[in-house]
Amino acid sequence: METPTVRLRQAGSSDIPAIQHIASLTWPVAYCEILTPGQVGYMLSKMYSAEVLQRQMSREGHQFWLGLVNDTPAGFAGFSPVEGLVWKLNKLYVLPGTQKTGLGKLLLQKTEEIAKDHGALMLKLQVNRNNNAYTFYHKHGFTVAEEKDFDIGNGFWMEDYVMVKKIL
């Protein structure tokens, strides 16, 4: 069996449908035992509309990178500067069938590399306290800085760990 070709490239406006597609396939799997289908739908529409993604890319300083497997989008990371020398990993998702291939690790490494190139000393993220991704981030050097609940509207809450990692 042939080894798949994995590569990363920066995403732009034309990649918004691919980002939306990956999110629409990963979220129901990632959150099916944590969030109600109503909350998953609400958050997807709030966080992944074309307008929101375009604004983040063009006016809010977010960078998005696609992970490609055999030239097909299979994951993405979105990150941005937030305060001083701190950058935030806002989004990192890999298609369920592509998880555990190293693609998530590559996307995380690219995030750290770019943040460091821009002078960041720390990377932070939020992850649901019951999400298996917590283990992935912990394995890659992130530690829990705090537990925080975020009111995201419509009666829904994000119950997250805020995790941080020093960039060396």
Backbone torsions as a table, in degrees:
resi	resn	phi	psi	omega
1	MET	NA	134.4	-176.9
2	GLU	-75.8	138.1	177.6
3	THR	-72.0	130.1	179.9
4	PRO	-67.5	150.1	175.6
5	THR	-87.8	124.0	-179.4
6	VAL	-117.7	130.6	176.5
7	ARG	-150.5	163.7	179.1
8	LEU	-117.1	149.8	170.9
9	ARG	-151.4	151.3	178.8
10	GLN	-67.5	139.8	179.8
11	ALA	-96.2	149.9	176.1
12	GLY	-129.4	-170.0	-177.2
13	SER	-54.8	-37.4	-178.4
14	SER	-68.1	-13.5	-179.8
15	ASP	-94.4	-0.5	-179.4
16	ILE	-55.6	-44.5	177.9
17	PRO	-59.7	-35.9	178.1
18	ALA	-66.9	-41.9	177.9
19	ILE	-62.2	-45.3	178.5
20	GLN	-61.4	-41.2	-178.9
21	HIS	-63.4	-46.7	179.7
22	ILE	-62.0	-44.6	178.7
23	ALA	-61.0	-42.7	-177.1
24	SER	-65.6	-25.6	178.4
25	LEU	-90.9	-29.6	-176.8
26	THR	-86.6	-37.5	-175.1
27	TRP	-60.0	-48.5	-179.6
28	PRO	-59.2	-33.9	178.7
29	VAL	-74.8	-46.9	-176.6
30	ALA	-65.6	-32.5	-171.4
31	TYR	-114.9	5.8	-174.0
32	CYS	-59.5	-30.4	-179.0
33	GLU	-100.2	1.3	-175.3
34	ILE	-112.2	-44.0	-174.6
35	LEU	-119.9	156.6	175.3
36	THR	-73.2	155.0	175.0
37	PRO	-56.2	-33.9	178.0
38	GLY	-63.4	-41.5	179.1
39	GLN	-70.0	-39.1	178.0
40	VAL	-60.2	-47.1	179.1
41	GLY	-61.8	-43.2	179.3
42	TYR	-61.4	-47.0	-177.3
43	MET	-67.8	-39.9	177.3
44	LEU	-60.2	-45.0	-178.5
45	SER	-68.6	-33.2	-178.8
46	LYS	-76.2	-36.8	-172.1
47	MET	-99.6	-17.7	-172.6
48	TYR	-125.1	18.3	174.5
49	SER	-66.5	153.4	178.8
50	ALA	-57.7	-38.2	-179.3
51	GLU	-64.4	-43.7	-179.6
52	VAL	-65.6	-47.6	-179.0
53	LEU	-63.6	-41.1	178.9
54	GLN	-63.4	-42.9	178.2
55	ARG	-62.7	-42.7	179.1
56	GLN	-61.8	-41.8	-178.6
57	MET	-70.8	-41.7	-169.9
58	SER	-93.8	-29.1	-173.7
59	ARG	-124.6	-14.8	-174.0
60	GLU	-110.6	7.0	174.4
61	GLY	76.0	16.1	178.4
62	HIS	-81.1	140.5	170.6
63	GLN	-109.1	140.5	174.4
64	PHE	-121.8	137.3	176.0
65	TRP	-124.8	136.0	177.0
66	LEU	-97.5	141.3	169.6
67	GLY	-101.2	124.1	-176.6
68	LEU	-111.8	134.3	173.1
69	VAL	-115.5	117.8	-174.0
70	ASN	50.5	43.5	177.5
71	ASP	66.7	13.1	176.2
72	THR	-108.7	127.7	178.8
73	PRO	-57.1	126.3	-177.1
74	ALA	-130.8	-3.5	178.8
75	GLY	-172.7	167.8	177.7
76	PHE	-157.2	158.4	172.1
77	ALA	-130.6	143.4	174.5
78	GLY	-129.3	131.8	-175.5
79	PHE	-151.2	162.4	-175.6
80	SER	-161.8	158.3	170.9
81	PRO	-71.4	144.0	179.9
82	VAL	-121.9	-44.6	-177.9
83	GLU	-159.2	126.6	177.9
84	GLY	53.1	-121.5	-177.2
85	LEU	-100.1	25.5	-179.0
86	VAL	-112.3	132.4	172.7
87	TRP	-114.6	158.3	-178.4
88	LYS	-124.9	130.9	169.6
89	LEU	-82.7	105.7	-176.0
90	ASN	-84.2	-33.4	-174.4
91	LYS	-150.1	137.2	170.3
92	LEU	-152.1	112.4	-178.6
93	TYR	-138.0	139.9	177.7
94	VAL	-129.1	135.7	-179.6
95	LEU	-51.7	140.5	-176.8
96	PRO	-51.0	-41.4	-179.5
97	GLY	-72.9	-8.6	-177.9
98	THR	-108.5	-5.0	179.6
99	GLN	-66.5	151.9	-179.0
100	LYS	70.1	23.5	175.9
101	THR	-105.1	-5.4	-176.6
102	GLY	97.8	-6.1	-178.3
103	LEU	-65.2	-43.2	178.0
104	GLY	-60.6	-41.9	178.5
105	LYS	-62.4	-42.8	178.0
106	LEU	-61.6	-42.8	179.0
107	LEU	-64.4	-40.5	178.2
108	LEU	-65.5	-42.8	178.4
109	GLN	-62.4	-40.2	178.5
110	LYS	-63.9	-40.8	177.8
111	THR	-59.1	-49.3	179.9
112	GLU	-61.8	-42.6	-179.2
113	GLU	-60.8	-46.5	-178.1
114	ILE	-69.1	-42.8	178.3
115	ALA	-59.5	-44.8	179.5
116	LYS	-62.9	-42.2	178.9
117	ASP	-60.9	-24.5	178.2
118	HIS	-95.6	11.7	174.7
119	GLY	89.3	5.5	180.0
120	ALA	-66.8	144.2	175.8
121	LEU	-109.1	-12.5	-178.3
122	MET	-147.1	145.1	174.3
123	LEU	-118.1	135.9	177.4
124	LYS	-128.6	164.7	179.4
125	LEU	-157.7	167.6	172.4
126	GLN	-121.5	137.8	177.1
127	VAL	-140.1	137.0	178.4
128	ASN	-55.7	137.2	-175.6
129	ARG	-60.9	-19.7	-179.5
130	ASN	-107.3	8.9	-177.2
131	ASN	-85.0	133.4	177.8
132	ASN	-60.8	-19.6	178.8
133	ALA	-62.3	-22.2	176.8
134	TYR	-51.6	-45.3	-178.5
135	THR	-62.1	-40.9	177.5
136	PHE	-59.2	-48.8	-177.9
137	TYR	-66.8	-39.9	178.5
138	HIS	-61.7	-43.2	179.0
139	LYS	-60.2	-29.2	-177.9
140	HIS	-99.5	23.0	168.1
141	GLY	96.0	3.5	177.6
142	PHE	-84.0	143.8	176.0
143	THR	-124.2	154.6	-179.7
144	VAL	-75.4	123.1	176.3
145	ALA	-92.8	-35.7	178.8
146	GLU	-166.2	161.7	169.1
147	GLU	-101.3	134.1	-177.0
148	LYS	-145.6	140.8	175.5
149	ASP	-106.8	131.3	-177.6
150	PHE	-117.0	123.4	174.7
151	ASP	-78.1	114.7	-176.5
152	ILE	-105.5	8.8	177.0
153	GLY	95.4	166.6	176.9
154	ASN	59.0	23.6	-180.0
155	GLY	81.4	7.8	-177.2
156	PHE	-103.8	150.6	179.7
157	TRP	-129.7	149.0	167.4
158	MET	-104.7	123.2	-179.8
159	GLU	-108.4	93.9	-165.6
160	ASP	-117.1	159.4	159.4
161	TYR	-92.5	138.1	166.2
162	VAL	-96.7	118.4	-176.7
163	MET	-113.6	148.8	-179.5
164	VAL	-134.3	156.7	176.2
165	LYS	-147.2	129.8	174.1
166	LYS	-73.0	136.9	177.3
167	ILE	-96.9	120.8	-177.1
168	LEU	-104.5	NA	NA
